Amino acid sequence: MKRSAGLLLRRASGEVLLVHPGGPFWARKDAGAWSIPKGEYADGDSAVECARREFEEELGVTAPGELVDLGVVKQKNGKEVRAFLGAGDLDVGAIVSNTFAMEWPPRSGRTQEFPEVDRAEWFSVDEARSKLNPAQAAFLDRL
């Protein structure tokens, strides 16, 4: 079973930070396509360290110090996601995401680089609920 860990950042105004996946498959998707910054981890790895690492890789900024475990949800694809809540603020216009390579267009033989996260935005909890992957919306109820 695949497992991911991520970080839900909340700023003083109560807004939460979500990221939109990069790459051509996600370019025109919005509602239900957003996520917390997260990534996979293997057996024996620390979920909280994975959440910190993925936050830093996907946004280019250091994760906040104190984190609160929000538990686990199971997504429709069977993947389990554990989230941690952190407090902080960041300029979404200044994020720098790591990249991934894939063949694009399909069967073209050309490889292109895409950002893992193409943008990040602050949302009210109500707005976030409609933007998030439906399973991850449960983390908002746990705030």
N, C-alpha and C positions, 0 to 999 in steps of 0.2 A: 504494500500500500504506500502511495506517495504521501509525504507529509511536508507541509510548509509552515514557516513561522514568519510573522510580520509585526509591524509596529503601527499602531493607530495614534497619530499625534493630534493632541487637542490644545488649542491656544486659549488664552484667558477669556476671549469673547464666547467660547463654547464651540466654535467652529472646529471641524475635523479636516485633516489633510488626506486627500485621496490622490491616487496616481492613475493615469490612463496608459494602458500598454502600447508600446510602439510597434511598428511594423505594419505591413500592408493589410493583414487580416483584420486589424482593429481600427484602421483609419476612419471608417465611416460609422463605427459603433459608438453609442453613448450610454443610454440607459441600460443598466445591468452590466456594463463592461468595465467600470472602474473598480479599483481594488485598494486595499492597504498595501504599502510597499512590503513585499514578502518574497521568499524564495524557499526552495526545497532544502531539506537537511536529512542526513542519513541516521540510521540507528547508532546510538552512542554519541551523537553530536548534541550540543546544547541548543535547545530551541531559542532561548533568550539571546545567545551569542549569534545564532543565525539571523534573528530578527534585527539585531544591531548591524550586522554585516550587510544585509540586504538593503536596509535603510540608507546606509552610507554609499553603497554601490549604485543604487537607483536614483539617489538625490544629490550625491556629492557633498553631503554635510554630515557632521558627527551626530550620532543618535543621542537623545537626552540620557542623563545619568540614571535617574530613578524610574523604574518601570513596574507596572502592575499587571499581573497575569489576568487576561480576560477569558481564558479558557479556549476550548476547541469547538469548531463547527465542521460539519461534513458537507462538502460541495456536491453538486449534482453529478460531477465526474468521478466521485468517490474519494477525492483528495481531502485529507484532513488539514485544516488550517488552525494554528494556534496564534492568538494575537496578544500583544502586550500594549498597554496604554502608557503613553509618555506625554509630558507637558512641554510645550515650547512653541516657537514661532520660527518661520523662515520665509524668505522671499521666493515665491514660486517662479518668478521670472529668471532666477539665477541658478536653477537646478542644473546639474550636469550628470547625466545618466551614463552608465556603462552601455556597451553595445553588444549585439549578437550578429552573426553572419548567417545568411540563408540564400538559397538559390532563388533569384527573383529576376524576371518573371519565371513562373514554373516551367520546367523543362527547357530553359533557355541556355543552361550551361554557365550563366553568369552568377557570380556571388556578389551580394550587396550587404553592406553593414546598416543596421538599424538600431536606434536607441531602444533599450529595454523599456524605458518609460519615455513617452513623447511629451507629456506635460503633467503637471501637478496643480491642483486647485484646492482652495479652502471652501468648504460647504457647511451650511447649517446642518444640524443632525437630520432634519426633515428632508432637505435636498439630498443629502448623502444617501439616505435610505433608497431613493429612486435611482441613484447613480451606481451604487455598489452591486457587485455580484450578489444575488439574492441571499445566499447562505451567509455571506459576510455581514449582511445587514443586522444579523443577530448580535454582533459586537456592539452596535449602537444601543441596543436595549440594555446592555450590561454596563454602560457608562455610569 
